[in-house]
Amino acid sequence: MKTTIFVTTLLCCAIIVSTSHAEEVGSVDTKFKMLGPDHKIVIEAFDDPKIEGITCYLSRSKKGGLKGMVGLAEETSDASLACRQVGPIRLVGELKEGERVFSESRSLIFKSLQVVRFFDKKRQTYIYLAYSDRVIEGSPQNAISTVPIQSWSSR
């Protein structure tokens, strides 16, 4: 019975992690681990799912070792975020204030890294906020990036 619950929990976590739609751009090792992969910082890119022409780059730590290898390590709340206009901006869906544009599990069950989008109408700027939350208490650590809407010429 315990084995069945454990396997089911691992499968659910694998599904949650796989819903992340970022692609790894690069990484650097930060600490050697004798068993399993090293601790590292990864850089990932993801496109805003409802705004063509905006890409966000996220750097975050990733624990290695045996726990990190099997997905049991709880990751830190540290993250850095930079979003940029990479082409003409085109809305492909209805936008909601504070809408989640990225989510990734940071522990087996209780912790996740979120990126949400806001719009500053007065300044015509999209604002992206990265933060970590968990079921009981989130972290005040956060990162912010802005993308002012600009005309885009295709040369």
N, C-alpha and C positions, 0 to 999 in steps of 0.2 A: 504493500500500500504506500509506504513512504517513498519507495523508488518510483512508483507511478506518479505521485504528486511532484517529485523532483523533476522527472523527465517532462511532465506537462508544463511546469514552470519554466524550464529551459526553452522549450518550444515556443511558448508565449513570448518570452524575452527575445528570442531570435526573430520572431515576426515583428515585434515592436522596433527592433534595431533595423530591420530590413526596410521599414517604411521611410527611413531617412533617405532623402534624395540628393545627397551631396556626393561629389566625386573628389577623391583625394588628389591633390595637386603635388604634394611633397611632404616630407617629414624629416625630422632630425632626432637622433637618439640623445637622451638626457642622462640616462643611468644604465649601466651594464647590469644585466641579470644573468646569473649562472644558468638557471633553469627557465625556459620560456623566453619570449621576446623581451627586448629591452624596454624601459620606460621611454616615451618619446613625446614630441610635440608634432601634431599633424596639422596640415593646412588643407582645407577643403573648400570647394567652390559649389555654390548652388544658385540657381536662377529663381527669381521671384516667380511663383507659379501663376500669378494673375497679372503681372506686368512684364511684358517682353521688353528687353533692353536694359534690365537691371540684374546684375550679378553680385552676390555677396561672397566674401571670402572670410572664412572662420578659422581661427587657430585655437587649438585646445590640447590639453594634455591627454595622454592615453597611457594607462598603466600596463606594464608588461608582467613578467613573471608567470607563475602558474595560474594565479587567480585571474590575471588579465587575459591570459591565453584562452581560458574557458568562459570568460564573461562574468566572473563572480566579483571582480574588483569594483569598489565604488570610486568613481572618478571625482576629481576636484571640481569646484564650481568655476574655476578660472576659464575665461574665454576672451578672445579678442575678435573684433568684427570690423570689416571694411566693405562697404557696399558702393558700387560704381555704376554709372550709366555706361553701357558697352555697345549701345546701338539706339536706334530710334525708339522712344517709349510708346508702347501701345498696350492699352488695357485689354485683357482677354477674359475678364470676369468682373462681377460686381465686387467692389472693395468694401471691407468692413473695417471700422476703426479698431485698432488693437488686434487685428487678425494675425493668427499664427501662420508664418510662412516656412518655418523649419522646426523640427523637433527631433531630439535624439535621446535615447535612454543613457543615463550616466551611472546607473547601478542596476542590480538584478531586478528590482521592482519599483522602488520608491522615488527615484530621482531622475529628472530629465533636464536637458538643456533646450531652451526655447528661444526662437527669434520671432518677434512680432513687429508688425508694420503699422505706422501712424502716418497721417498726412497733415502737414502744416499748410493750410489753404492760403493764408496771408502771404507766405513766402514761397509758395509753390514748390515745396520740398517734401520728399518722402523721408521718414525717419525710421530706422531699424534699431531695435533694442534686443540685445542678447542677455539672458539671465538664466539662472538655474532655479528649479523649484523641486520640492519634494512634498510628500503627502502631509507631513506635520508642519515643517518649517522650511521656507526657502532660504536662499542666500542673498545678502545685499550686494554681492559682487555682480557687476554688470558691465556691458560695453554698449556703445551707441555709435551709429554711423548715419550720415545724411546723404541724400541724393537730390540736389536741386534739379528741377526739370529744365532741360536746355534743348534748343533745337539741334537737330542732328543732320548734318549734310552727308550724303553718300557720294564719295569722290571716286 
